[in-house]
Every structure is written in structure tokens, then in C-alpha cells.
Amino acid sequence: MKTTLTVRKLSIDEADKVYALMCRVTKLPSSQYYSPSDIDYYKSRIEDYGAIFGAFCNNELVAYAVLDFPGIGSDNFGTLTGAGIPQNELLRVALMAGCIVEPGYRGQGIQIELCKEREKYAKSLGCLHLYSTIHPLNNYSLQNVLESGFKIIFENVKLDWGVRNILYKRIF
């Protein structure tokens, strides 16, 4: 049975809840799939460089997903050789940077809902291109993002935070 959830964009006052959830989940055996961040990362995404969406059950944060606006530097996957993003569209790139779901709430389509919310928000800001990175062995997240319309464009890429597949979706 699906749990009734509320999904919404988070405020800076909720960064501590995001950080606490990340700390709980990254201690689990599947933690190799996640790249832990400090609370300043989450605050900066909420305030300056993106957005974080949360899924709540009975006012408790049970999942979150980060949307990052990487600018035109090397953090923008549109700059990768073979990505094919024109220079004049690099500021219209967003990265679905991470999604964590509390284990007891997995398998209910929450990650897919959070993908939809991030895509809708990115579109509202005029983004044309979405990227996502997923650990090659994280089959559940990979399947969810593929179901959301992404395609794998690079496999087993070594990034600063580990080996990842890079996925892409054009949204306009």
C-alpha cells in the first residue's frame, strides 16, 4: 500500500533535516551508492545554487532530492566532450544531484515523484538539459531515472565522488 506523501521545495530552515536524513541513510550497507555532503552543501543548494525537494509523511522528511545549477564551469556535464551542448545553452543545464529515500519508504515511487518535481522546477526556470549521476550498481535508482526519460550517455566515469554513470534528458 502506498503511503500518502506531500512533496515540496524545501526552505533553508529545513537543511538540518536533509543533513540528518543523509547521515542516517549513508550509514547503511548501500552507502557506496551515495556521496555524503556536509550541511553547508545543502544550505548552498537551497540558498544559491539550486533547490532541494522533500517528501514528507506525517510532517516527517522521508526523502529528498537535490537539483543543482552548475553554471558554465567544469561541474557542468554539458561541457564534457561528446555531450553536445552548445556553449550558449550551458546556463540552461541542471543536475539532478542526489536523491535519498528512507529505507522504509522505498519501492513506492518516491524517487520518480521527486524526479518529476525537479524537472518541473527546472523547466519553470528555462532549463533545457538535465543530467543525473548514478552509481553503476545502484539498479533501483538507475531504473527510476531511466523510467523518468533519461538515457545513459557515459558509463563508469570516474568523478571526484566515485564512479558513476552519467544520464541525460532534454526537457524542451
Backbone bond lengths (Angstrom), bond angles and torsions (degrees), N, CA, C in turn:
res aa  C-N    CA-C-N  psi(-1)  N-CA   C-N-CA  omega(-1)  CA-C   N-CA-C  phi
1 M - - - 1.439 - - 1.525 109.47 -
2 K 1.330 116.76 132.56 1.453 121.15 179.27 1.520 110.76 -74.39
3 T 1.313 114.39 142.53 1.450 121.83 176.44 1.520 108.71 -85.75
4 T 1.340 117.39 142.72 1.450 121.11 176.17 1.518 108.79 -77.69
5 L 1.322 115.45 122.11 1.453 121.56 -176.80 1.516 110.85 -123.52
6 T 1.312 114.72 155.68 1.455 122.59 170.43 1.514 106.57 -114.83
7 V 1.340 116.71 128.96 1.461 121.63 178.13 1.518 108.14 -115.10
8 R 1.339 115.37 131.06 1.458 119.38 179.56 1.520 110.45 -156.80
9 K 1.334 114.06 163.48 1.461 122.17 175.46 1.532 107.64 -71.80
10 L 1.331 115.74 137.19 1.456 120.88 -176.24 1.524 111.68 -90.86
11 S 1.320 114.71 157.31 1.466 121.94 177.04 1.527 109.33 -103.10
12 I 1.323 115.61 167.23 1.461 121.21 -179.80 1.526 111.40 -58.43
13 D 1.317 118.00 -30.73 1.473 121.65 179.60 1.523 112.61 -65.92
14 E 1.325 117.01 -13.27 1.469 120.84 -177.56 1.525 113.21 -103.74
15 A 1.328 117.49 4.29 1.473 120.87 -179.95 1.520 111.43 -59.13
16 D 1.323 117.72 -35.88 1.463 120.49 179.50 1.527 112.02 -65.04
17 K 1.332 117.62 -33.09 1.469 121.04 177.49 1.533 110.39 -68.51
18 V 1.325 115.83 -39.60 1.470 120.66 177.68 1.523 109.53 -63.11
19 Y 1.309 115.76 -47.33 1.465 120.68 -179.21 1.535 110.73 -61.44
20 A 1.325 117.77 -43.51 1.468 121.17 179.70 1.529 111.14 -62.14
21 L 1.327 117.52 -41.81 1.466 120.95 178.25 1.525 110.20 -64.30
22 M 1.333 116.90 -44.00 1.464 120.31 178.56 1.525 109.91 -59.83
23 C 1.320 118.00 -43.85 1.473 121.20 -179.93 1.529 111.73 -61.22
24 R 1.330 117.16 -41.48 1.477 120.54 179.03 1.526 110.94 -64.31
25 V 1.313 116.58 -49.07 1.461 120.45 -172.81 1.530 112.02 -73.39
26 T 1.325 118.68 -34.76 1.468 119.46 -178.31 1.524 112.67 -74.22
27 K 1.319 118.43 -2.79 1.466 121.73 174.07 1.523 111.66 -90.47
28 L 1.321 117.29 -4.02 1.463 121.86 -178.41 1.529 110.33 -81.12
29 P 1.350 117.49 164.19 1.468 120.44 -179.50 1.533 113.98 -56.61
30 S 1.315 117.97 -28.80 1.466 120.55 -178.61 1.527 112.14 -83.78
31 S 1.336 117.91 14.12 1.461 121.02 -173.87 1.528 113.32 -63.50
32 Q 1.326 119.15 -17.69 1.467 120.74 177.14 1.527 111.42 -61.19
33 Y 1.322 116.80 -19.16 1.456 121.05 -178.70 1.527 112.62 -81.05
34 Y 1.329 117.07 -13.21 1.459 121.32 -174.51 1.516 110.40 -113.32
35 S 1.312 114.46 153.73 1.449 121.27 174.60 1.526 107.41 -114.74
36 P 1.336 117.71 100.21 1.460 119.92 -176.95 1.530 112.41 -59.50
37 S 1.318 115.65 145.62 1.459 122.58 178.49 1.517 108.60 -127.84
38 D 1.326 115.52 161.84 1.461 118.37 176.21 1.530 109.66 -90.74
39 I 1.311 115.74 169.75 1.463 120.01 -175.38 1.529 111.65 -62.66
40 D 1.330 117.41 -30.41 1.469 119.95 179.01 1.534 111.41 -62.98
41 Y 1.333 116.46 -34.02 1.462 119.77 176.04 1.524 109.67 -59.62
42 Y 1.332 117.20 -49.13 1.460 120.61 -177.78 1.527 111.20 -64.68
43 K 1.305 116.78 -41.58 1.468 119.83 177.32 1.528 111.09 -60.94
44 S 1.323 116.45 -43.10 1.474 119.07 -178.73 1.524 111.80 -66.65
45 R 1.319 117.53 -32.05 1.463 119.57 177.90 1.524 109.86 -70.19
46 I 1.293 117.59 -38.87 1.468 120.62 179.94 1.528 110.71 -71.03
47 E 1.324 117.45 -41.34 1.463 120.88 -173.77 1.520 114.45 -86.18
48 D 1.343 117.58 -38.96 1.462 119.18 -166.79 1.528 116.45 -127.66
49 Y 1.309 118.54 -41.67 1.461 121.08 -165.95 1.511 115.34 -114.20
50 G 1.319 118.27 16.91 1.448 118.53 -179.42 1.503 112.53 163.07
51 A 1.321 114.99 -140.41 1.455 121.95 -179.13 1.522 108.12 -158.35
52 I 1.321 115.16 157.14 1.460 120.62 172.56 1.520 106.97 -128.25
53 F 1.327 114.64 132.80 1.463 121.31 177.53 1.524 108.19 -108.53
54 G 1.320 115.43 141.59 1.453 120.38 -179.32 1.512 111.39 -123.12
55 A 1.325 115.06 150.28 1.462 122.41 173.33 1.523 106.49 -111.40
56 F 1.329 115.76 127.18 1.457 122.27 -176.07 1.523 110.67 -117.62
57 C 1.320 114.85 139.72 1.458 122.52 171.35 1.523 105.99 -123.80
58 N 1.323 116.99 119.42 1.469 121.39 -177.33 1.533 111.51 51.60
59 N 1.326 116.07 45.56 1.470 123.61 178.59 1.526 114.73 66.92
60 E 1.328 118.17 10.47 1.462 122.02 177.56 1.529 108.58 -105.50
61 L 1.332 116.54 129.96 1.460 121.12 177.18 1.521 109.23 -69.50
62 V 1.340 116.58 118.32 1.467 120.83 -178.66 1.525 112.29 -114.31
63 A 1.333 116.51 -8.78 1.459 120.60 177.72 1.523 108.39 -162.76
64 Y 1.325 114.78 153.61 1.458 119.42 173.54 1.516 108.99 -147.13
65 A 1.320 114.56 160.54 1.464 120.94 178.22 1.523 108.44 -147.09
66 V 1.321 115.49 135.65 1.456 122.70 -176.29 1.527 110.00 -98.78
67 L 1.314 115.59 138.85 1.460 123.03 170.68 1.517 106.04 -118.21
68 D 1.309 116.64 123.08 1.453 122.77 -174.12 1.526 109.57 -114.78
69 F 1.323 116.40 138.00 1.459 121.61 173.58 1.523 107.17 -108.00
70 P 1.343 117.64 100.07 1.466 121.16 -168.38 1.526 116.33 -78.13
71 G 1.318 119.32 -5.75 1.468 119.33 -177.16 1.515 111.10 73.47
72 I 1.323 117.29 -154.29 1.472 119.44 -175.82 1.523 113.63 -108.75
73 G 1.324 117.83 8.96 1.460 121.39 -178.52 1.513 112.98 -82.61
74 S 1.322 114.58 -166.39 1.468 121.20 -175.51 1.523 113.33 -69.19
75 D 1.345 118.41 -14.41 1.467 120.82 176.13 1.525 112.06 -75.40
76 N 1.301 116.57 -8.90 1.467 122.25 -179.42 1.526 107.94 -88.75
77 F 1.341 116.71 113.47 1.468 119.89 -178.39 1.525 112.67 -65.91
78 G 1.318 117.52 -14.68 1.461 120.42 174.55 1.512 112.65 -66.21
79 T 1.343 117.30 -16.30 1.468 120.65 178.70 1.522 112.33 -85.06
80 L 1.315 118.25 -8.05 1.465 120.77 -179.05 1.526 110.99 -65.17
81 T 1.303 115.84 140.26 1.458 120.60 175.03 1.520 108.73 -58.55
82 G 1.286 117.14 127.16 1.454 122.14 -179.48 1.514 113.93 94.39
83 A 1.328 117.85 -7.91 1.467 119.69 -179.91 1.525 110.86 -72.95
84 G 1.329 117.15 -31.35 1.463 120.88 173.96 1.519 115.98 77.28
85 I 1.320 118.42 18.32 1.464 120.66 179.48 1.537 108.26 -89.16
86 P 1.326 117.74 123.07 1.470 119.68 178.18 1.532 111.02 -62.59
87 Q 1.300 116.80 146.78 1.472 122.96 -179.21 1.527 111.79 -51.80
88 N 1.342 116.82 -39.97 1.465 119.93 -176.79 1.533 113.29 -73.91
89 E 1.339 118.01 -2.29 1.469 121.20 177.76 1.528 113.06 -111.42
90 L 1.325 118.01 2.34 1.465 120.06 -176.63 1.524 112.94 -63.09
91 L 1.317 117.92 -30.98 1.462 119.69 177.43 1.524 112.28 -77.21
92 R 1.316 116.54 -1.69 1.464 121.45 178.44 1.531 111.34 -108.88
93 V 1.344 114.30 26.49 1.462 123.17 178.18 1.524 108.58 -106.38
94 A 1.329 116.03 137.31 1.466 121.89 173.01 1.527 108.39 -127.78
95 L 1.314 115.24 152.72 1.460 121.82 -179.96 1.519 109.40 -119.55
96 M 1.324 115.55 123.67 1.463 120.25 170.76 1.524 105.26 -79.12
97 A 1.344 113.78 92.74 1.457 120.86 -163.97 1.520 115.00 -79.92
98 G 1.279 120.40 -24.86 1.456 119.85 -179.69 1.516 110.99 -178.16
99 C 1.322 114.45 150.57 1.463 119.89 178.03 1.522 107.38 -145.64
100 I 1.306 115.35 128.59 1.461 120.25 177.27 1.522 108.47 -127.70
101 V 1.337 115.41 131.92 1.460 122.22 178.74 1.528 107.49 -121.86
102 E 1.314 115.15 130.53 1.470 121.50 176.03 1.534 107.54 -54.50
103 P 1.343 119.14 133.23 1.463 121.55 -175.21 1.530 114.90 -50.81
104 G 1.301 119.56 -38.57 1.459 121.54 -178.91 1.519 114.35 -68.70
105 Y 1.322 117.15 -9.82 1.465 121.75 -178.48 1.530 112.64 -112.56
106 R 1.299 117.21 5.06 1.469 120.54 -179.52 1.525 110.27 -73.41
107 G 1.333 115.34 156.61 1.456 120.94 178.60 1.511 114.31 81.16
108 Q 1.329 117.39 12.52 1.464 121.57 -178.26 1.533 112.32 -114.10
109 G 1.318 117.35 10.51 1.458 120.81 177.17 1.523 114.68 81.85
110 I 1.332 117.11 14.10 1.463 120.20 -177.58 1.525 111.24 -65.68
111 Q 1.323 117.37 -42.59 1.460 119.32 -179.29 1.527 110.73 -62.45
112 I 1.317 117.71 -38.95 1.461 120.76 178.29 1.529 110.18 -65.02
113 E 1.320 117.95 -41.10 1.474 121.07 177.09 1.518 110.92 -62.49
114 L 1.326 116.56 -40.87 1.461 119.98 178.54 1.524 111.34 -67.84
115 C 1.333 117.49 -32.96 1.475 120.52 173.40 1.525 110.09 -62.20
116 K 1.322 116.59 -44.95 1.468 120.79 -179.83 1.528 111.20 -61.13
117 E 1.328 116.66 -44.57 1.470 120.52 -178.95 1.522 111.15 -64.05
118 R 1.334 117.07 -42.52 1.464 119.67 179.54 1.521 111.01 -66.45
119 E 1.333 116.50 -40.73 1.463 119.60 178.64 1.531 110.76 -63.43
120 K 1.327 116.82 -44.48 1.461 121.02 179.45 1.533 110.59 -59.78
121 Y 1.308 116.64 -42.97 1.463 121.14 179.79 1.532 110.57 -65.90
122 A 1.329 116.73 -44.88 1.469 120.40 178.97 1.532 110.69 -60.51
123 K 1.322 116.72 -42.37 1.469 120.67 176.78 1.516 111.28 -60.49
124 S 1.333 116.41 -41.87 1.468 120.39 -178.05 1.526 111.82 -63.11
125 L 1.328 116.32 -22.29 1.460 121.21 178.75 1.531 112.24 -97.45
126 G 1.327 116.55 4.93 1.459 120.42 176.48 1.512 116.05 88.32
127 C 1.331 118.09 12.27 1.467 119.88 177.62 1.526 110.10 -68.17
128 L 1.314 114.65 146.27 1.468 121.49 178.26 1.524 112.31 -109.90
129 H 1.319 116.25 -25.49 1.459 121.35 -170.56 1.527 110.72 -129.42
130 L 1.332 115.82 135.13 1.462 121.83 175.29 1.525 109.13 -120.53
131 Y 1.316 115.05 138.40 1.457 121.90 173.36 1.520 108.52 -121.48
132 S 1.312 115.46 158.94 1.454 122.03 173.28 1.518 107.27 -147.71
133 T 1.318 116.45 150.33 1.463 120.54 173.83 1.523 107.92 -121.58
134 I 1.325 115.73 137.82 1.467 120.69 -178.20 1.527 108.88 -141.10
135 H 1.319 115.97 135.66 1.464 121.01 175.46 1.535 107.97 -56.47
136 P 1.334 117.99 135.15 1.473 120.44 -176.62 1.525 115.20 -57.54
137 L 1.337 118.22 -25.13 1.463 120.63 -179.27 1.522 113.68 -95.53
138 N 1.334 117.30 -0.41 1.462 120.99 -179.48 1.531 108.66 -86.35
139 N 1.325 114.92 76.19 1.469 121.28 -172.89 1.525 113.77 -62.33
140 Y 1.326 117.59 -35.73 1.462 119.74 -178.35 1.527 110.96 -67.11
141 S 1.322 116.89 -48.17 1.471 119.43 178.28 1.524 110.78 -64.63
142 L 1.309 116.82 -40.58 1.462 120.03 179.39 1.526 110.16 -59.85
143 Q 1.323 117.04 -46.06 1.461 120.80 179.48 1.523 111.42 -62.37
144 N 1.329 117.10 -42.49 1.467 120.59 179.88 1.520 111.97 -62.64
145 V 1.310 117.01 -42.39 1.464 120.22 -178.56 1.532 110.20 -72.42
146 L 1.314 117.48 -37.46 1.468 119.58 174.94 1.527 110.37 -62.86
147 E 1.342 117.63 -40.44 1.466 121.27 176.97 1.528 111.72 -64.12
148 S 1.315 116.30 -23.03 1.468 121.10 178.50 1.528 112.00 -84.62
149 G 1.330 116.96 4.56 1.454 121.07 173.98 1.518 116.38 100.35
150 F 1.312 117.86 4.93 1.466 120.98 178.39 1.522 110.46 -80.52
151 K 1.325 114.97 157.50 1.469 122.71 174.76 1.521 107.99 -125.44
152 I 1.323 116.26 142.67 1.468 120.27 174.79 1.522 107.81 -73.08
153 I 1.337 115.86 125.75 1.471 118.96 178.44 1.528 112.36 -111.48
154 F 1.334 117.17 -24.85 1.464 121.85 175.63 1.524 107.41 -140.58
155 E 1.344 116.47 135.71 1.457 120.72 -179.57 1.519 110.84 -112.32
156 N 1.334 115.01 145.21 1.465 123.00 173.50 1.531 113.19 52.55
157 V 1.311 116.05 48.18 1.459 121.81 179.91 1.529 108.61 -85.93
158 K 1.327 116.25 132.40 1.464 120.99 177.98 1.520 108.70 -83.78
159 L 1.327 115.35 113.90 1.462 122.06 177.65 1.524 108.47 -112.79
160 D 1.311 116.99 171.18 1.468 120.42 -179.68 1.522 112.39 -57.15
161 W 1.325 116.92 -30.19 1.468 120.61 -176.22 1.527 112.98 -102.60
162 G 1.324 117.63 12.18 1.458 120.98 175.39 1.519 112.42 127.08
163 V 1.319 115.48 179.61 1.464 121.67 178.98 1.524 108.49 -78.54
164 R 1.319 116.12 133.58 1.461 121.25 -178.77 1.525 110.52 -144.18
165 N 1.330 115.10 153.95 1.452 121.34 164.38 1.523 106.02 -87.72
166 I 1.318 116.92 143.44 1.460 121.20 176.83 1.523 107.24 -108.99
167 L 1.327 115.43 127.78 1.466 122.05 -178.19 1.518 109.32 -116.54
168 Y 1.328 115.74 155.89 1.467 121.70 -175.44 1.516 110.90 -140.17
169 K 1.330 114.37 148.51 1.458 121.15 173.60 1.533 108.34 -148.56
170 R 1.315 117.04 129.81 1.463 121.03 172.10 1.525 106.53 -87.19
171 I 1.343 116.66 131.95 1.459 119.32 -173.85 1.523 114.49 -110.40
172 F 1.319 118.10 -2.31 1.466 120.75 173.60 1.502 108.92 -134.62
